[in-house]
Amino acid sequence: MITERDKLLLRHVKTYGYITINQGRALAYPDMKRNYEYTRCRLLRLCNTEKRLKIIRNTASRLNLFIDINADANEINNMVTEMILKEE
């Protein structure tokens, strides 16, 4: 079952192309205790059970990126890597 907070996470992915656990935590569960673990579980549920997202690992940032199931993983990964390299 998709909750309102799940829909918020999915909207973020649709808008920006990806979401990290920390972004989801700050967006959907800012005041909850153990919000990192809960966000991680919700994002994994959207990947495994709901089949709405998939996970890729960005080596430059060492983060898992949750992206839309239909998105091009290489394109998203390159976009995030370029943003990280610009910041350095």
Beta strands, then each sheet from edge to edge (+ up, - down):
strand 1: 18-19
strand 2: 53-58
strand 3: 63-68
sheet 1: 1+ 3- 2+
end
